Structures are given as C-alpha cells and as structure tokens.
Amino acid sequence: MEYKDSKKELIINVDGTDYERIPVKTHVVKYGDDIIEVVRKYTDGLLKSGDMVFISEKCVACTQNRAIPLNEIHPSKLATFLSHFVTKTPHGIGLGMPETMHYAIKECGTVRILVAAAAGAIGKLLGQKGWFYIVAGRKAASIDGPTPNTIPPYNQYVVLGPKDPDKVASSISKAINYPVFIVDINDLGGNILGSSNPEISNDLLVRILKDNPLGQCSESTPIGIIRKR
C-alpha cells in the first residue's frame, strides 16, 4: 500500500530523538467500514518493528455512525444563542455554529454547557482563552464542524468524538500487533483520545504529532505511522 507525502515536514525531533511521521492514504472512510480492517488493509506491508500507528478520531467516529449531515440537524434556540459566543479560528469552527453547539449540549448536558459558557465568559474578561472547553470537557472539544477544506461529504457534516476510543485502539492493536492511538490533532494542539498502550506517554505522542502531519482533505490520510529513526 502507498502513503502520500505531506506538505509538512515528516521528521520531527523530540527530546533529542528524530521521529518520522508517515501519513497513510486510504479511501474515504464511512459508516459501514470496519475500522480494524481499514487499518489492517492500509498499513499492510508498511509497518516495521518499533512502529506505532495513530488514527484520526474523525476517521474512527465516521465508522461508528457519529457523523451527522447538517440538513438533519435542527439546533435549539439555546444552541443558536450560545454558539455566537464561541471564538472561531482559521483551524476549525469548533462549537461556533448552532449545529455543533446543539450536539455539545446533547453530548455533555445543558447544565455543563451553561457552566462552561459562563467560565468562558469570565475567561475572556480576564484575557484567558480555553476555559469553555476545560469545563465542557473532551466530548465537547472533539466535536468537529464542517470546513471548506474537509474532504466531501464531510464538509457538510458535524462529526462527534468516537465512542470507546481506548477499546477501539486496543482492538486494532490486537489485530495488527502494533501500538495504536486514536488522536485529535489540529494546528492548535491535540489530545490522545484512545490508547492501546497506556505506558507510552500521551505527552510524548502529542509533542511528536503537534504540527498535525496527517491530511484529511484531498490528501485522504487519516492514518499515520510513527517511526523512531
């Protein structure tokens, strides 16, 4: 199987060690695809001893039917109101649209989102960013809205975070016999949502992947390999 060269530098030095990040090209992964078979198929023949596999959380979520078309979402008045107070960035709309905020409320609960909104407002007054997501939690932070650069058809979808990411990572790892991680990485930073090998530092993985080497637009590379050089 082939992998597609990224426009980003594929080698990064962390704590004096060089790591290669190899983006792996796939078909457009959708609901009905078996994520274990997808990873096994596209990493076959690429993996070497010591490698680790990382997978975009959006790829996993799509196989779990966690992608919802915009035209099927009917945001509440509360979701529409709260979405106006979320800061939008060039790297993603986050909860700054009624449809994504609607699902944040469904995923996290109304009370938690209201408390998060209050915390976010206080944070802004104090010149601090990110308080909303700290209070709302990872479920809210992992909700992705559509952007022009998202590969179709997901440029017209809201994608929730994956269910049971640790379990998914462990199941894939058992099938391919390599460590597997489900990651939420963007150009602003990231999190490790699921891990098959908790003894491997999440902080190290985030630093290895901090510049977001995967491409999920026309590159269609939602899977990657970490290889120590």
N, C-alpha and C positions, 0 to 999 in steps of 0.2 A: 504494500500500500504506500501511497505517496504522502508526503507532507508538503504544505505550501509555505514558502518563505514569507516571513512577516516583514513589514516595512520597518519594524522596530529592531533594535539590536537584540540578537538572540542569546548573547552571552553576558552574564552579569557577575560581578564579583561581590561576594558577601562574606565578611569576616575573613578575608584573605583567600577564599576559595572561589574558583570560577565554576559557574553552573551554566549549562546550556539549556535553553527552553525551546523545545521542538513543537511547534503547532502542527496538529494532525487534521488534515482536511477530511470532511465527511459529507454525506448528503444532508439535506435539510431535515433535521430530526424532528419528528412529530409524534403526537399521541398515537399509540398503536405500535410504535417501535419499542423493542426490548432494549433497555439501556445497557444491559450486560452484553448482549450480542453486538450492539453497536460498538462498544469499546473494544470487545474482543476482535471484531472484524477489522477495525481500522488501525489497531495497534499491532496486529499480527505481523511479525517479521521486522518490527521496528525496535522492540524492547531489548535491552541488554541488562546484564547483571548490575544491580545497584540503582536502576532507574526507578522513578516514581511517576505515577500518572495523575494528572489533575484534570477536572472536568468542570465546565461552566455550570453553575447552578441553574441557569435558564434552560440548558440542554436537558438536564435531568427533569426539571419541572414540566417541560413540554411533553415528555413521555408519560407523565403522571396525570395528564389532562388538567394541568394547572395554568393553562393559557386560555384566556377568555377574550373573544372578539369584542372590540369596542361597541359594535352595534347591538350587542346583547346585554350591555351594562346600562343600568338606569340609576344614576347616582342620586342619593338622598340630598335634601336641602342642606343638611349639616355637612355632608362631604363636600358639596359645592362651596359652601362658606369657608370651611377650614382650608381647602386647597389653595385659596388666594393668599394664605399667609406662609406658604412653604416656598423657600428660596429655590428657584430653578437655576441649573448650571448648564454650561455647554456639554457636559458629560452625561446628562440624563435628566429627565423631567421629574424623576422620583415621585413624590406624592403631590406634586404641584399641579395636578389636574383632578377634576372631580371623580373620574373613573378609578384612578389609582387610590385616591383617598377613600372612596367607597369601600374598596377591598381591604384597606388598612383597618377600617372600623370593623368590618366583618371578621378579619383575622385576629385582631387584638382586643376588640371590645370597645364600646363607646366611651366608658369611663377612662380607660387607659389612654385613649387617643386625646380626650379632652385635657387630661392632666399633662400629657406630652405637649399639647398645643400651648398650654399655659407656661410650661417650662421653657418652650421655645421662645415665647414672647418675652419672658424675663431675661433669657439669654441674650436676645437681641438688644435689649435695653442696656445690658452690661457689656455689649460688644463681644459676646461669646457665641460661637456657632456650634450646631450639632446637638443641642440639648433636647430638641424634639425627638431625635432618633435614639438618643441614650435612654430616654424614658419609654418611648414606644416599643423599643426592643428590636431584635433581629428580624422578626417576622415582617415588621413594617419596612425596615431598611432593605429587605431583599425583594420587595415588590418593584418590578420594572414596568415603566410605561413605554409607549411606542415612541420611537425617534426616527427621523428620516434615514439614518444610517443603518437601522436594524434590517436584517435580511427578511424579505417577504416570505410568508404572510405576516410575520410577527411585528411588522411596522404598523399593524392595525390591531394589535393585541395588548392586553395587560397580562403580564406573566408574574405569578406568585412565586414565593420561595418553594423549594422542593420539600416534600414530606419525608420524614425519617432519613435525613441525609447521612447520618452515621451508619444506619442499617444498609442504605444503598451502597455506600463506599465499601463497606465490609463484604457485601455480596459480590460486587465486581472484583474486589481484591482476591477473593477465594477462587473466582473463575479464571483470573489471569495470572495469579501468583506474584503480584507486584503490589506495593503500597498504592492506595488510591485516595484522592482527596476531592471533595466537592467544594468549589471555591466561588466566592462572589468578589471578583476583582474588577475595578474600573480605574480610570485615570486619576481618581482622587484617593485611592487606597483600596483596602479589601478586608475580607474575613474568610476564614476557613469554616465552612458550614458543616462539613462531614468529613470524618477521618477513619480510615481503616486501621491506622497505626498511631494511637494517641501518644506513644512515646516519642514520636517525631514532633519537634516544636512547631506549633502553629505560627509563632512569631517569625521563626526562620523561613517558613514557607511563604508568608506574606511578604517578607523582605526580598525573597527570590523572585516573586511574581509582581512586585509593587508597580512596575511600569506597564502591566497589563499586556503580556505578549500575545495573547490569543486575539483572533479576529472573528467576529460573528456577523459581519456584514457580508460583502461579496466574497470574503476570504473563506467563510464557512468552516472555521477551525475551532469548534467548541471543546476540543480535547487537546491536551498537551502532555509532553513528557519532560520531566526534569532529569538532567543527567550531569553528574559531577564530572568535571574534566580533570 
